[in-house]
Amino acid sequence: MKTEAHILYVLILILLSCNHPKENAEEIVNQWLQKEIKFPASINNTKQDSIWQLMLNKDFKLLTIIDTNSCTECRLRFYDWEKYIKDADSTNSNLAFLFIIHAKNYSIVDTMRKKNKFTYPMFYDYENKVGKLNKFPSNPLFQTFLLDKDNKVILLGSPINNYHMWNLYKEIFTKK
């Protein structure tokens, strides 16, 4: 098991460092692996009441923090996420995708969501509660986390434009 964890750790570093100049990927990975992500008791969602607690009770959660205070369209990537959601659904895994949005302009997010026909639940964090509780890395490449049932980070790194990273996520959440 330790050897498997060590190999996984090395793979994460390689994958992340290939896609980003050394913003000290190793330090970020070391800091976040096995860290428990804290969530507020409630959060605003897009008219999908009661789904928050249901999603938090899944065996695995793929948490994506989307801070759109810069380029909204660059960060949302609905088409890419839709592919990953369909892929995960085909595995019958007990996985929830948690999209937590902190935006300067939520109407742009709503417009893009409708335009892309993205129906998966998204949670609007108007007060940045989740961000304040956890102090996530500022780099978007490090704002996607695979969490276990206890909300501990198993893997981190964005799978967007990185199919190898997606395969690592999938390998973990499909293990029985």
C-alpha positions as CSV (number, residue, x, y, z in Angstrom):
1,M,0.0,0.0,0.0
2,K,2.8,2.4,0.8
3,T,4.5,1.7,-2.5
4,E,1.2,2.4,-4.3
5,A,0.8,5.6,-2.5
6,H,4.4,6.6,-3.3
7,I,3.9,5.9,-7.0
8,L,0.7,7.9,-7.0
9,Y,2.4,10.8,-5.3
10,V,5.2,10.8,-7.9
11,L,2.7,10.6,-10.7
12,I,0.8,13.6,-9.3
13,L,3.9,15.6,-9.2
14,I,4.9,14.7,-12.7
15,L,1.5,15.5,-14.1
16,L,1.2,18.8,-12.4
17,S,4.7,20.0,-13.0
18,C,4.4,19.2,-16.7
19,N,1.5,21.6,-17.0
20,H,2.7,24.4,-14.9
21,P,5.9,26.2,-14.1
22,K,7.2,25.2,-10.7
23,E,4.9,27.1,-8.4
24,N,6.3,24.5,-6.1
25,A,3.9,21.7,-7.0
26,E,5.6,19.3,-4.6
27,E,5.0,21.7,-1.7
28,I,1.3,22.2,-2.6
29,V,0.7,18.4,-3.0
30,N,2.4,17.7,0.3
31,Q,0.3,20.4,2.0
32,W,-3.0,19.2,0.7
33,L,-2.9,15.3,0.5
34,Q,-4.9,13.9,3.4
35,K,-6.0,17.3,4.5
36,E,-9.7,17.5,5.5
37,I,-11.8,19.9,3.5
38,K,-14.3,21.8,5.7
39,F,-17.7,22.7,4.4
40,P,-20.3,25.0,5.9
41,A,-23.6,23.4,7.1
42,S,-25.4,25.0,4.2
43,I,-24.5,26.8,1.0
44,N,-26.6,28.5,-1.7
45,N,-27.3,26.3,-4.7
46,T,-29.1,26.9,-7.9
47,K,-32.6,26.0,-6.8
48,Q,-31.8,22.4,-6.0
49,D,-32.7,22.3,-2.3
50,S,-31.5,19.4,0.0
51,I,-29.0,18.2,-2.6
52,W,-26.0,19.6,-0.7
53,Q,-26.1,17.1,2.2
54,L,-26.9,14.3,-0.2
55,M,-23.8,15.0,-2.2
56,L,-21.6,15.4,0.9
57,N,-22.6,11.9,2.0
58,K,-21.1,10.2,-1.1
59,D,-18.1,7.9,-0.8
60,F,-16.1,10.2,-3.1
61,K,-16.5,13.8,-4.0
62,L,-14.8,15.6,-6.9
63,L,-14.6,19.1,-5.6
64,T,-13.9,21.9,-7.9
65,I,-13.5,25.5,-6.7
66,I,-14.3,27.9,-9.4
67,D,-13.3,31.5,-8.6
68,T,-14.4,33.4,-11.7
69,N,-13.2,36.8,-10.5
70,S,-10.9,36.8,-13.6
71,C,-12.0,34.9,-16.7
72,T,-15.4,33.3,-16.2
73,E,-15.5,31.3,-19.4
74,C,-11.9,30.1,-18.9
75,R,-12.8,28.6,-15.5
76,L,-16.2,27.1,-16.1
77,R,-15.5,24.7,-18.9
78,F,-18.9,23.1,-18.9
79,Y,-18.3,21.0,-22.0
80,D,-15.2,19.3,-20.4
81,W,-17.0,18.7,-17.1
82,E,-20.0,17.2,-18.8
83,K,-17.7,14.6,-20.5
84,Y,-16.2,13.7,-17.1
85,I,-19.6,13.5,-15.4
86,K,-20.9,11.1,-18.1
87,D,-17.7,9.0,-17.9
88,A,-18.0,8.8,-14.1
89,D,-21.7,7.9,-14.3
90,S,-20.9,5.0,-16.6
91,T,-18.8,3.5,-13.9
92,N,-21.6,3.3,-11.4
93,S,-19.3,4.8,-8.8
94,N,-20.6,6.6,-5.7
95,L,-19.1,9.9,-6.8
96,A,-20.5,13.4,-6.5
97,F,-19.2,16.4,-8.5
98,L,-19.2,19.5,-6.3
99,F,-18.9,22.7,-8.2
100,I,-18.5,25.6,-5.8
101,I,-18.7,28.9,-7.6
102,H,-17.4,32.2,-6.2
103,A,-18.0,34.8,-8.9
104,K,-17.9,38.5,-9.4
105,N,-20.9,38.3,-11.7
106,Y,-23.3,35.3,-11.1
107,S,-25.5,36.3,-14.0
108,I,-22.7,35.5,-16.4
109,V,-22.4,32.0,-14.8
110,D,-26.2,31.5,-15.2
111,T,-26.1,32.6,-18.8
112,M,-23.3,30.3,-19.7
113,R,-24.9,27.5,-17.8
114,K,-28.1,27.9,-19.9
115,K,-26.2,28.3,-23.1
116,N,-24.3,25.1,-22.5
117,K,-27.4,23.3,-21.1
118,F,-25.4,22.3,-18.1
119,T,-27.8,20.8,-15.6
120,Y,-25.5,19.3,-12.9
121,P,-25.9,21.1,-9.5
122,M,-23.7,24.0,-8.8
123,F,-23.3,25.8,-5.5
124,Y,-22.9,29.5,-5.3
125,D,-20.6,30.6,-2.5
126,Y,-21.6,34.3,-2.4
127,E,-19.6,34.9,0.8
128,N,-16.7,32.7,-0.2
129,K,-17.4,30.6,3.0
130,V,-15.7,27.4,1.6
131,G,-12.7,29.4,0.5
132,K,-12.3,31.1,3.8
133,L,-12.6,27.8,5.7
134,N,-9.9,26.1,3.7
135,K,-7.6,28.8,2.1
136,F,-7.3,26.9,-1.2
137,P,-4.3,27.4,-3.5
138,S,-4.7,30.4,-5.8
139,N,-3.6,28.5,-8.9
140,P,-6.7,27.0,-10.7
141,L,-4.6,23.9,-11.5
142,F,-4.7,23.1,-7.7
143,Q,-8.4,23.8,-7.1
144,T,-9.8,20.4,-8.0
145,F,-9.7,17.7,-5.3
146,L,-10.8,14.1,-5.0
147,L,-12.2,13.6,-1.5
148,D,-13.0,10.4,0.4
149,K,-16.1,9.9,2.4
150,D,-14.5,11.8,5.3
151,N,-13.7,14.8,3.0
152,K,-10.0,14.1,3.1
153,V,-8.0,14.9,0.0
154,I,-6.9,11.8,-1.9
155,L,-5.8,13.5,-5.1
156,L,-5.6,17.0,-6.3
157,G,-5.1,18.7,-9.7
158,S,-7.3,19.8,-12.5
159,P,-8.3,17.1,-15.0
160,I,-9.2,19.8,-17.6
161,N,-6.9,19.4,-20.6
162,N,-5.1,16.6,-18.7
163,Y,-6.6,13.2,-19.5
164,H,-3.9,11.4,-17.5
165,M,-5.0,13.2,-14.4
166,W,-8.6,12.2,-15.1
167,N,-7.5,8.6,-15.4
168,L,-5.9,8.8,-12.0
169,Y,-9.1,10.2,-10.5
170,K,-11.1,7.5,-12.2
171,E,-8.8,4.7,-11.1
172,I,-9.3,5.7,-7.5
173,F,-13.1,6.3,-7.4
174,T,-13.8,3.1,-9.3
175,K,-11.9,0.8,-6.9
176,K,-14.2,-1.3,-4.9
